[in-house]
Amino acid sequence: MTQPGATGRDGARPLEVAIVGGGMTGLALAVGLLRRKVRFTIYERAAGFGELGVGIHFTPNAERAMAALDPRVLQSYVDVANHAAGGFLSFVDGFHEPEQAGDPGEPAEDLMFQLRVGEGYKACRRSQFVDQIIQHVPRECVHFNKNLRSVEEGDGGARAVLNFQDGSSAEADVGSRLPLNHFTVPRLMRVVVVVGCDGIRSQVRAAMFGSGPSSPRAQYSHQLAYRGLVPLDAATAALGPSKTTRAMGHLGPGAFVLSIPLVGANVIHVEAFVIDPNEWPEVSTGSDTKRYVLPATRDEVVSAFAGFGPTVRAIASLLPEKLHKWAVFDMLDAPAPSYARGRLCLAGDAAHASTPNQGGGAGSGMEDALVLAELLAAVAVADGGGVVAEALRVYSEVRYERSQWLVTSSRRVGELFTWGDARYGSDKDKIWREIESRSHQLWDHDTDAMVRDALATLHSRLHVSGLGCQG
Ligand SMILES: Cc1cc2nc3c(=O)[nH]c(=O)nc-3n(C[C@H](O)[C@H](O)[C@H](O)COP(=O)(O)OP(=O)(O)OC[C@H]3O[C@@H](n4cnc5c(N)ncnc54)[C@H](O)[C@@H]3O)c2cc1C
């Protein structure tokens, strides 16, 4: 697989996109650009692609964005996803459950509400999704072990140099007529647009808005997640099939558990969320993973959920003895003022990290990737940095309000799941009504209209300013 070598109008050089970070957002964007014949390079700090964490679910809006990016992006998920029995995500009161509820075959439960997600709830292991999607990214377009350290800008924003930890650089310079990807000069690689898909500690964001205490940043949301896999057979023996074939949320005060069967892998993916009043411990290490993912034990989970009903306690006791806990970071309190500046922009968690309570964070990155891919394709062979900067401005405007809404809404859903709103308490009708409405606001978004709006806005701006772009 090679990238198309499109040349611009009148021999103008085509756009080159530097994607910093090869997580789910960066990879989806890469496939979307490839489909639209826009050249790109991924700079990833790790030695290979891989996903931390266990399972992932995409909401219907995300699925539509993935299909529009390139049907192969959606297929990468569908091919490895497991469907939960009944198609629903069932939320139960996991706290006031009678003690006999754990008897196999006799599941007593207090159903609070059910969410029917799209065609039916499904989820997959993250690593399997990534293994699929990377098959569509040409290997020569990826540079591993490229840990972005800084971005230097010059010539009034006309140049940007990406400096990596290993001493190499990549330069963005629209004025140059040197060949793209000029790898014969080993320490200098040429790029034009920089998309920061580099997650919660984004260096591209730091380059755009600074990294001081008042700069936009992701912070501990005071929610943590113990994540692990439970063998399906053992869970079925303990809880009976009805609780182990359905995707379930077990709600309670200050904490909740999601148990999602991944039947193909013969496991249940468990995420046990706890509202944590403490600060996340500062770990002095260069590695994000070690900072935000700390070792934990099954005993910790068992004790955190000791006051819950028998189903939740049984799930906790089936977790592996050693597992990990994730700090959940979001940008609620220090949002980025915009997602674009000059020829730099942000996508995915780098732009708007949110808590995972609506299962929408990665999906929001898919929506970003779709709008960006479409806008960049529209200006791919236009001359001049002004056109590209205008496209990125439109991208930011189109994506800002909705993605910021998700950050706020996801926090609110976490509050409702953990019965943290004193006006609602554990009142299932009130909780259900609000969650249903927020869920539909997320799922029912018209992604086609979002793209149409973005392109129409871009064309009218360029028309007014006298700048051109691909029709
Ligand atoms: C517990 C939990 C459960 C979740 N469940 C869901 C769910 O079910 N559905 C959903 O839609 N979302 C979910 N999310 C959110 C989802 O995980 C994130 O939104 C998504 O992973 C963000 O992807 P990304 O590619 O934007 O960022 P990341 O996944 O953080 O990827 C960033 C990439 O950039 C690289 N990188 C970082 N810094 C640099 C640098 N300086 N130079 C070069 N490369 C760099 C990293 O190595 C990484 O590969 C969940 C989140 C959590 C915490």
The ligand as a MOL file (V3000), in Angstrom:
LIG
                    3D

  0  0  0     0  0            999 V3000
M  V30 BEGIN CTAB
M  V30 COUNTS 53 58 0 0 0
M  V30 BEGIN ATOM
M  V30 1 C -12.2090 3.7880 31.5390 0
M  V30 2 C -12.4800 4.3460 30.1720 0
M  V30 3 C -13.4200 3.7400 29.3410 0
M  V30 4 C -13.7250 4.2920 28.0920 0
M  V30 5 N -14.6620 3.6940 27.3030 0
M  V30 6 C -15.0070 4.2600 26.1130 0
M  V30 7 C -16.0150 3.6830 25.2680 0
M  V30 8 O -16.5750 2.6210 25.5500 0
M  V30 9 N -16.3370 4.3390 24.1100 0
M  V30 10 C -15.7290 5.5070 23.7310 0
M  V30 11 O -16.0840 6.0710 22.6700 0
M  V30 12 N -14.7470 6.0520 24.4900 0
M  V30 13 C -14.3760 5.4640 25.6590 0
M  V30 14 N -13.3830 6.0110 26.4190 0
M  V30 15 C -12.6560 7.1870 25.9060 0
M  V30 16 C -11.5980 6.7350 24.9110 0
M  V30 17 O -10.7610 5.7540 25.5080 0
M  V30 18 C -10.7630 7.9280 24.4550 0
M  V30 19 O -11.6080 8.9920 24.0960 0
M  V30 20 C -9.9050 7.5390 23.2470 0
M  V30 21 O -9.0760 6.4540 23.5570 0
M  V30 22 C -9.0630 8.7430 22.8240 0
M  V30 23 O -8.3150 8.3850 21.6860 0
M  V30 24 P -7.2070 9.3880 21.1090 0
M  V30 25 O -6.6250 8.6760 19.9470 0
M  V30 26 O -7.7950 10.7320 20.9300 0
M  V30 27 O -6.1490 9.5320 22.2860 0
M  V30 28 P -5.2090 8.4060 22.9130 0
M  V30 29 O -5.8850 7.0910 22.9300 0
M  V30 30 O -4.7240 8.9400 24.2130 0
M  V30 31 O -4.0150 8.2850 21.8920 0
M  V30 32 C -2.9800 9.2290 21.8720 0
M  V30 33 C -1.8240 8.6440 21.0820 0
M  V30 34 O -0.8330 9.6540 20.9600 0
M  V30 35 C 0.4330 9.1320 21.3370 0
M  V30 36 N 1.1850 10.2650 21.8920 0
M  V30 37 C 0.9760 10.9050 23.0660 0
M  V30 38 N 1.8670 11.8820 23.2320 0
M  V30 39 C 2.6600 11.8750 22.1320 0
M  V30 40 C 3.7760 12.6490 21.7210 0
M  V30 41 N 4.2690 13.6230 22.5110 0
M  V30 42 N 4.3590 12.3870 20.5170 0
M  V30 43 C 3.8690 11.3940 19.7090 0
M  V30 44 N 2.8260 10.6020 20.0650 0
M  V30 45 C 2.2190 10.8510 21.2570 0
M  V30 46 C 0.1080 8.0700 22.3650 0
M  V30 47 O 1.1610 7.1360 22.4910 0
M  V30 48 C -1.1640 7.4700 21.7820 0
M  V30 49 O -0.8850 6.4650 20.8370 0
M  V30 50 C -13.0520 5.4700 27.6600 0
M  V30 51 C -12.0830 6.0520 28.4720 0
M  V30 52 C -11.7890 5.5080 29.7140 0
M  V30 53 C -10.7400 6.1780 30.5810 0
M  V30 END ATOM
M  V30 BEGIN BOND
M  V30 1 1 1 2
M  V30 2 1 2 3
M  V30 3 2 2 52
M  V30 4 2 3 4
M  V30 5 1 4 5
M  V30 6 1 4 50
M  V30 7 2 5 6
M  V30 8 1 6 7
M  V30 9 1 6 13
M  V30 10 2 7 8
M  V30 11 1 7 9
M  V30 12 1 9 10
M  V30 13 2 10 11
M  V30 14 1 10 12
M  V30 15 2 12 13
M  V30 16 1 13 14
M  V30 17 1 14 15
M  V30 18 1 14 50
M  V30 19 1 15 16
M  V30 20 1 16 17
M  V30 21 1 16 18
M  V30 22 1 18 19
M  V30 23 1 18 20
M  V30 24 1 20 21
M  V30 25 1 20 22
M  V30 26 1 22 23
M  V30 27 1 23 24
M  V30 28 2 24 25
M  V30 29 1 24 26
M  V30 30 1 24 27
M  V30 31 1 27 28
M  V30 32 2 28 29
M  V30 33 1 28 30
M  V30 34 1 28 31
M  V30 35 1 31 32
M  V30 36 1 32 33
M  V30 37 1 33 34
M  V30 38 1 33 48
M  V30 39 1 34 35
M  V30 40 1 35 36
M  V30 41 1 35 46
M  V30 42 1 36 37
M  V30 43 1 36 45
M  V30 44 2 37 38
M  V30 45 1 38 39
M  V30 46 1 39 40
M  V30 47 2 39 45
M  V30 48 1 40 41
M  V30 49 2 40 42
M  V30 50 1 42 43
M  V30 51 2 43 44
M  V30 52 1 44 45
M  V30 53 1 46 47
M  V30 54 1 46 48
M  V30 55 1 48 49
M  V30 56 2 50 51
M  V30 57 1 51 52
M  V30 58 1 52 53
M  V30 END BOND
M  V30 END CTAB
M  END
